[in-house]
Amino acid sequence: MYELVQISEKSYYINCPAKIGVYLADSANVYLIDSGNDKSAGRKVRQILDKNGWRLQGILNTHSHADHIGGNRYLQGQTGCRIYSPGIEGAFTKYPVLEPSFLYGGYPCKDLRHKFLMAQDSDVLDFSDEGFPEGIEVIPLPGHFFDMTGFRTPDGVVFLADCISSWETLEKYAVAFIYDVEAYLQTLDMVEDMEAVMFVPAHAKAAKDVKELVRYNRDQVHKVAERILDICREPRNFEEILQQVFKGFGLEMNFEQYVLVGSTVKSYLSWLKDSGRLTAVFEDSMLLWKKKNLFRYCAIMENGRMLALGI
């Protein structure tokens, strides 16, 4: 763990729970892509940089989840490096209590205010800042989170952040965290058509070809959606739906899983409603979700008149 792996002439990654990209701008100066999950990760990263005689100029954050920005504060304090993060992701990075608050939907209890869901704050700049490294291409990857981005280095390596999960992760947890399901599926379509010297997903093996893994991630989204639709054959409230999702996929409930899977299920409910497959009704002061009965029609003639027959 925390081995430095060279991919191309100037691109590396540090092998850790959420892979950290390293771009060698010149013989002495580097930029990181993400920073790990906490101060300890940041310290290990700095040891790697010091061992190679590299000076940290900046950190490019793909998005604001704690396992990607947890080393920011330590590394910025130790090196004075700049940290780049766009839009809403920048706000969450600067005010990290927003993550558990967003996931819970209110003020998070102590069980949710810890380093796995709430990193330490760090000062950030937008990608438009003049100090952003030349030659790095910013690739929008919405869906997993608000403004998540990937990066393509000048030597053709693409860092994909969290837009695809590994086979092992999906087999174990089934429901990958997604904020916007429609945008996520569009991102998968784009990544499937992308070419690169090497792809580096944060939570899957680096590979020259990720098309098969992209398709597996897409299939899993539709599998989860079908499970939710099946649960909603009868009117269900959110807690009942969440309970059946956990039971159906054999997941274990705790505070972290409750908010991560719960937030994702709500995103699926929004997507399924907006796409016309679910309806929402309020009964007895309760919001209930129900699968829409969709019919196909064929036309038949009877006594010279056209009749519509539901199938």
N, C-alpha and C positions, 0 to 999 in steps of 0.2 A: 504494500500500500504506500502511496505517495512516491512512486517511482516516476522519474522523468522519462517520457517516451518521445523520441524524435520521429516525426512523420515525414518531413521534407526538409529542405535546406534551412528554412527559417521558422517552421512551425512545429510545435511540440504540444504534448498535453501531460499533465500530472495525473496519474491514475489514482483516483480516490473516489469516495461514494458519489460525488457529483463532479465529473471530470473538469479540471481547470485547464484552459488553453493557455499556451505561452507563445507569443509572437516576438521573434528576435528582430527588432527594427534595424539594429546595426550590431557591431561586435560587442557593444557594452550595454545597450539599452533594450529593455523588454517591456511588453504590455501583457497583462493577464486578461484572460476571458473568464470572468467570475473569480471567486476568491475562497470557495469552500464554506463549510458550515459553522465555523466558530473561530475563536482566538487561537485555539490549538492548531487548527488547520492553517491559519495565517502564519503561525510561527514555523510550521514545517515547510510552507511555501518559501518563506524568507530564507530558511537554511539552504534550500535548493538553489535559490537565486545567488546567494552569497558564495556557495561552493563553485558556481560557474563564473563568478565575477561579473554578474549582471546587475544592472541598476534598474529598479522598477520605476518606470515613468508614469504608468497609468493602469487602471483596471476598467475593462469594458464589461459592464454587467448585462447579461442577457435578459434577466428579469429579477424581480425583487423577492422571490421566495428565499427564506432564511438560509437554506442549504447552498445558495448561490452567492449570497452577499455577507455571510457570517464572518468572513475574514477581512472585510473591508476596513472596519474601524482600526483593527490592530495594524494592518499594513499601511494604512494612511498615516496613522500616528507614528510609525517607525520610519517611514520613508518620505512622507510628505507628498506621495503620489496623488495624481488626480483620479477621480472616479467618474465614469460616464454612465448615465442611465437616462432614458427618455421618458417624457410624459408622466403618466400615472405611476409607472415603475419607479421613476425618480422620487415621486412623493412618498411612496411606500418605503423606499430606501432611506429617505431622510427622516421619516416618521414611522418606524417599523411596527408600532402598536396597531397600525392600520391593518396589517395582515391578519392577526387573530381576531380583530374586531370585525373585519369583513367576513371571515369564515364563519364566525359565530352568529353574526347579525345583531350584535349588541356589545356591551362592555364585556370583554372576556374574563372569565374567572381565572384564578391563579393556575389552575390545571392547564390553561392554554397560553399563559404568559411565560414561555420558556424558550431556550435558544433554538429549538427545532421549528418553532412557529414565529418567533419574534427575535430577529437579530438586533445587535446594537446599531444605533444610528450612525450614519456617515454623511459627509458633505458630498454632493454630486453636482455634475455639470451635464448639460444636454449634449447629445451627439453633434449638434450644430456648433459647439464651441470650437474656436480656431485651433485649440490644442489637440483636437481629436486626431489620431495618427493617420497620416496620408496612406492611401493604398488599401485600407481596410474597407471592404464593402459591407454595409449594413443590410441585413436581409430580414424584413418583417416576417414574423412567425406567430401571428395572433391565434388565439384559441385556448392554449393552455393557461395563459394569463393575459392581462389587459393588453400590454404593448410589448410582449416578448419579442426578442430579436435574435437572429443568428448572425454570424460573421464569416465572410470569406476573406482569407489572407491573400496577399499578392501572389503567393506560390500555389494557390488553388485548393487550399484546405478549407472545408466548410464545417464550422462549429454549429450544431443544430439545437443546442440547449435541450429543452424538455419536450420537443414536439413529437418524439417517438420513444416509447418505452421498450425495454427488452422483452424477449420471449418469456424469460423467467419471471419478471415482475408481473406481467399480465396473467400468467398462469397462476401465480400465487395470490394476487390481489384483485384481479379481474377488472375493477373499476378504476381506471387511471384518472387523476385529477384533471378536470376540464372546466374552464370558465365559460367559453362560448363554443357550443358544439358545432354550429354551422361554420364558424370561422376556422375551427380546428380541422374539420373535414376539408375545407378549401386549402388549408396549409399542407395537409397530407398530399393532396393532389399536386400541389406545386413541387413539393419535395420529391415526389415520385418521378417527376420529369427532370429533376436537376442532375447535373453532372459535376463531378469534383475529383480532384486527385485522391482525396480521402474525406469521408464524413466522420465527424466526431460527435455523436449524441452524448449528452451528459450522463445518461443512465442506461447505456447500451454499449456494446463493443464498437470500437472504431472499425469502419469497413469502407471498401471502395464502392460497394453497391448496397444500398439499403432498401431497394424496391420491395423485396419480399417482406421485410420487417414493416415497412410502411403499410402494405396491404393487410398484414396481420393486425396492426393497430386499428386500421379502418374497420376491419371485420369485427373487432372487439367492440367498437363504438356501436355498431348496428346490433350486436348481440345484447348489449346492455339496454339499448332502446327497446328492443323487442321484449326483453324481460319486464321492463317498466310498463309497456303497453299491456302485456298479459296480466300483470298485477292489477291494472286499472280496468279490467273488464267489468268490475263492479266499482262504484264510487269509493274512493279511498282518500283519507287525509294524508298529509306528508309523512307523519310518523309511521303510519301503517305501511306506506310504500317503502320507506327507508328500512324498516324492520324486515320486510320481505326481500329486499335487495340483499341485505346482509345474510339472511338465511339461505337465499337461493344460491349465492356465490360462496357460502361457507366462510364469511368474514367474521372477525372477532371485534366486538364493539368496545371502544374506549373513547375518551374525550377527543383525542387526535383524529381517530377514524370517524367519529361522529361528525366532526365539522368538515373534514376533507371529503369524505364520501357524501355527506349530507349536502354540502355546497354543490358538488358535482351533480347529484340527483336533481336538485332544484334547477340546475342549468339544463339538464335533459328535459325536465318538465316544461320549461320555457320554450325550448326548441320544438318539442313535440306539439305544444299548443300552437305556436306560431306557424308550424307547417301543416296544421289542420288535422292532426291525428289524435289530439287530446282536447277535451273541453274542460273548463273550470266552472264550478258552480258554488254558490254560498248557500248552505243549508244549516239551520239551527246554530248560527254564529260559527260556522266551520267551513273552511275552504276544502272542497272535495275535487278530485281529479278523476275523469272518466274517459275511457277510450271511446272515440267517435265510431259510430256504426257507419262504415262507408260501403256504399253499394255500387256495383256496376250495372249498367242498364243495357238491354238489347231491345230493339224495336220489332214488333210483330204486327201483322195485318189481320184484322178481323172485320168481315163485312165491309171491306173498303176503308176501314178506319185504322189509324196507326195507334197501337198501344205500347206503353213502356212497361217492361217487365224487369223487376229487380232480381239480381242473381247473387 
